[in-house]
Amino acid sequence: MASSPDSHSESEPLLETPLAAAHVALGARMVPFAGYLMPVQYPEGILAEHNWTRTNAGLFDVSHMGQALLVGPDHETTARALEALAPADFVNLAPGRQRYSQLTADDGGIRDDFMATRPADPSADGTLILVVNAACKGADFAHIEANLPATVKLVQRPERALLALQGPEAAAVMARHCPEAADLDFMTALPLAFDGVPVEVSRSGYTGEDGYEISVAAEDAPALWAALLAEPEVKAIGLGARDSLRLEAGLCLYGHDIDLSTSPIEAALNWSIQKRRRVEGGFPGAARVQHELAEGPARVRVGLKLEGRAPAREGAEIASGGEIVGRVTSGGFAPTLQTPIAMGYVPPALAAPGTSLDILVRGKALPAVVTTLPFVPTRYARKQKTGG
């Protein structure tokens, strides 16, 4: 999950994360993104940063994301409050586990996507930890607060920063500072100590690689950032490589691949709606989601590989037999595959892997083939499932 950069008004001052000075000191090119001044790339460039993350470990500042707690009297009360706004099964989320979901609108469109974690500590029973997209966090938190029962409160956490360490060497690096992190399974989380500093660590991320997201008090973020960058396997990575990495992983970018016009089923996010919720419903847009699960959606998100070297950007039309059948929502050159790739929506009859389509770029039809997602195999640290 990540958000689009287009929500910022030029009349509003740009915000900075606690690591802004660190980015500038590294020579980052800073750009407006979701209301913040953020690093898009460092001097070595996006291609080098992308490849470094796939082979070593990339360090990302994602402190602009929205962090909050949902706090109620017990887990079931809090989980059911969130289930009234989103289609995932939070009631049966086990302690210490994390789940991806979407805030849905009454017509089944996606207001935003987010991560929710149930703390492992029994003393935190009744709390869920939320992380939402930067561009949507104001609207998300207002929407959640306006729809909570009186016994459940939303507590925003602007005092915290968020770092992501991603790549095949991430676990080895974390083990030197925070040994317990190496034992975490994919989509699990624990409160730990990093060089003695309290942090909340989840084994998750947005690149398709094994890795971690680390929530830390804002005042401790620069020291944690510096300690990780001092490791030989770690380099700072900007928003540019973050986007090419997530595209190779086939993950949605909010505001582009998913938005209020797309349902979770159209976006091929069926896996994020557990069986109980599919049957029971009880979330905004459930009627549409259940209908699309039963009858199939009118369109579906697919991956596309293009011939040649020219990439197809967002908005390019997708054609079949000379007729426009869809539109690209994300596209670019895949450094790992050395070929242009894209994601977009097409009718289900044209969504089977191997289907030949055309993408119209500057009036020229570029041949493309529907491809199974992700484009690059994920390397998450999955262990045997224990429930939740």
Beta strands, then each sheet from edge to edge (+ up, - down):
strand 1: 29-33
strand 2: 36-41
strand 3: 57-61
strand 4: 66-71
strand 5: 98-104
strand 6: 110-117
strand 7: 127-132
strand 8: 153-156
strand 9: 160-166
strand 10: 189-194
strand 11: 197-202
strand 12: 211-217
strand 13: 234-236
strand 14: 300-306
strand 15: 317-320
strand 16: 323-334
strand 17: 339-346
strand 18: 356-361
strand 19: 364-371
sheet 1: 1+ 2-
sheet 2: 10+ 11- 12+ 9- 3+ 13+
sheet 3: 5+ 6- 7+ 4- 8+
sheet 4: 14+ 17- 16+ 15- 18+ 19- 14+
end
